[in-house]
Amino acid sequence: MMKGNKKKKVSSCIPILSFFTGGGFLDIGFEMAGFFSVWTNEVNPVFAKLYAYGMTQWRQSIFAQSPPAAISTTRNIENLFAPEIIKQAFCQGKPKLFGIIGGPPCPDFSAGGKNRGGKGINGRLSKIFINRIINIKPSFFVFENVSGLYKTKIHRVFLSGLEQRLERQGYCLDLKILNALEHGVPQNRERLFMVGIQREYTCRCLGREIDEQERGWFPWPSNGKYKNAKIRFPWPGIIQNGEEPILQNGVPVELTVYSVLNLDNCPLKIQNGNDIFNAYSEKFSVIKEGDTKRKSFKRLHRYRFSPTACYGNNEVHLHPWCNRRLSVREAMRIQGIPDSYILPEDASLTSKFALVSNGVPVPLAFEISRKLKKLIQRGGLIG
């Protein structure tokens, strides 16, 4: 599992404001790369409580004297405007270099949603998020959402409108759809990322002028070992009666769910490892290992990657060789969340699974933030 950086003074980190914080998994990736969330926003009070507990545990596992973490505000950003946000985040005045990160709710752009787009209740928040970026004027920002926002024609029109507004405000933009599977995460999870940096900084970082509407300038993370992993490797199919699951030659074991569920590294032995819904359905014992084409009750294959982590509503993911659902810790590992991030025992299982499945895989967040940090350093904006 990925481990955090060693003890580091917060004062030496690049400050970021985190919108739609959830469990803070995007934040963890950024903090591992040398950023620090000085302000966070999460409207769900249950998620805010889980964030406070989990983030405190994770930070204190790195530096024991870290103060307790807490969501800065649970107010909806529709009613929370730039001057107040700046005042809350920077009591001594806005610094020259800081950023904004966030992934607005995605159901209105998701293939499995109702495709209400930017006019939907959740979709509208993407526009408001962009408004806050424009008014707060960070040095850089990272926007995350489902790939459908880019791939679906009607949603792409909405996204293009957001891009144009940001460009008019002096931001150079780059966009890319990244799959966590291609970055060492045992999960097929595509997400759209948009990076924006103020034009004056972008030119300094790249050492050249950026053409208007130019794309492809950001050094997106890429790992040749896992490139095109979904179609490149000989992934096994459904295990038939009497067959023995086999790790096919050439398949990287770290891209399989076995790498995070195996008995040598057993998730049941650590906290949240036994947070499991009771097995109540006969489907738990009759669905074959690797049968993940189903709408629900998908049984993972031990030597294959997981489908997109989406634990809630009617979607259920089953353990490969045990007749039960995944535990909270097992789901967290599939999302690349450090074992030192712990959720409280008294929280409901439903809320824990929802929190985990809503987040960005931590290793993917880290890879993007690491590239961003190096670019900023190249421009001499920090030491």
C-alpha positions, 0 to 999 in steps of 0.5 A: 500500500502507498505510504505517506511522506515522512514528517513535514512542516505544514508551513513548507507545503503549498496551501490548497482549498478543498471543495466537495472534500468527502473523505479527503482522498483527493486531499491525501494524494495532494498532501503526500506530494507536498500540498496541504488542505488549509480549508475544506468544504463538505455539506454532508454532516455524516461525511464531515464526521468521517473525514475528521476521524479518518484524516486525523488518524492518517495525519497522526500516523505520519506525525503524532503531534498533528492536530485533529482534522475537521471540515472547515465548513459544511455550508453549501457553496451556492450560499458561500461566496469568495470573500468569506471563503478567502477570509476563512482560509487565509486569516492573514491574507491570501498568499501569492501561491495557492490552489483549489481542488475538487470533484463536484457531484457527478450523477448528472453526467454519469452514464448510469445517471439521468443525464440532466447535465449542467441543469441538474441539481448536482450538475449545476454545482460544477458551474458554481465551483467554476464561479468560485475558482474565478472569483477566488483566483487561485494560482492553479486548480484541479477539477475532477469528474466522471469521463461522461462529462467529456465523452457525452456530446451534450455534456461536452458542450457544457464543459466547453462553456466552463473552459471558455470562461476560465480561459477568459479569466487568464487560466491555461487549461489541460484536460485528460481522462485517466484510468486508475488501472493504468496507475497501479490501482486494481480498479477500472475507474476512468475519471476526467481531470482538468488542470488550470494554471494562471497564464503568467505562471504557466509560461514561467513553468514551461519556459514558453508562451502558451497558445490560446486554447492549447492543450497537451502541455501538462505533464500528465502521469503515465506508467508504461508498465500499465499502459492500456492495461485493460486490453493489454493483459490476458485477464481471466474470465468467469471461473466455472465449476471445478476450475482453479483460479490462475494468475495468467502469465504477464498479468501484474499481480498488483493490478489484481484484487488478490494483491489487496485481499490476500491472506498474507496481507489480510485486511480482516486483521486491521481496523474496518476489516470486519465492517461487513454487511451480513450475508442475507442472499443465496446469490452470495453462494451461487454467483461464480467468481469473475462474474462482474457483467451483472448490474449488481451482485458482481463477484470479483475475480481474485486475479483480475481488477475490480470494476469501478468501486460503486458501493451503494444503492443497488450495486453490490460487489462480492468477495472473490472466494468468500460468500459475502460482500466486501468489507469497508477495509477491502473497499478502501484498499481497492481505492488505494486508501492507506490502512492508517486512514481509519473510520469510526466504529459507530458510523453506519456501514452505508455511510462508510461505503458511500464515502469510500466509493465517492472518492478519487483513488489515492494513488491516482491523486498522488500521481497528478499532484506530484506532476503538478508540484514538479511543474511548479518547482520548474517555474521557480515558484517554490524552492 
